[in-house]
Amino acid sequence: MLRTFLPAACVAAAFLLGTTARADEGLETNFAGTATGQYLYLDVGGLGVSIKGIAAEGKFGLGAGIHVQGQASYNYATLPGTHLTNWSIGGAPYWEGEMGRLGAVANYYKAQFLGLSGHATTFGGFGEYFANPYFTFGLKGGGYAGDVSGTYAGAQVTGYVFPDFAVTGAFSYIRVNNLASQTNLSLQGEYLLSQDLPIAVFAGYVYGDVSNGGGTTHKGLIGVRLYLNSDGYSSLVDRQRHGTVGTIGHFGPVGENY
């Protein structure tokens, strides 16, 4: 199903928005990538969990505004007396125009805990609107299936205080097997240290509310990200808009790569 869904969604995006395609304007990015390392601390009802993670994304432009992206991540979580690991791999075909981008995404996740393992595949769509030089709006939604199944949806807005400093606020909703759901509110800031040496630092906070008396969660995160591209984009706003898809392509809250 995914083999037919992803290309079809990408072609549909190009057809619907093709009148504003950027390729003829010389703005097509042939390659862009990111490498990210981060640390998260999660508090769940007084239980503290430390999570260290790495992630990488790379995308190629195929012409006429069409792009394909690959992504992978690995996370190691330390709990009292034990640990949990998970990794993911996936891809996203999408169309990018002068005013935004639209595409589909699928990721495979596998986790291991106390000798047990579980897996799930997420699939969905996303869109971003570059409203002006200062604001980007995004929407995402889809589902997942495997050892657990459910749906997800989210919305986010990124404001550029200046070209190398971005602040993102986001809402996300995840439902599991019609049994429970979690609503998340996120706030994250990211600063590009140098346009010549494209390394950015970021920090954020995620508040989660679990249904059916599940309580609340609190998560703080910090990290560092390396930006690469082949077309000379230098500012953070250009690297985010014309580089890899980033958090709008993940099912979870902003700042999480799992």
Secondary structure, 3 states (H helix, E strand, C coil): CHHHHHHHHHHHHHHHHHHHECHHHCCCCCEEEEEEEEEEEEEECCEEEEEEEEEEEEEEEEECCEEEEEEEEEEEEEECCEEEEEEEEEEEEEEEECCEEEEEEEEEEEEEECCEEEEEEEEEEEEEEEEECCEEEEEEEEEEEECCCEEEEEEEEEEEEECCEEEEEEEEEEEECCCEEEEEEEEEEEEECCCCCCEEEEEEEEEEEECCCCEEEEEEEEEEEEEEECCCCCCHHHHHHHCCCHHHHCCCCCCCCC
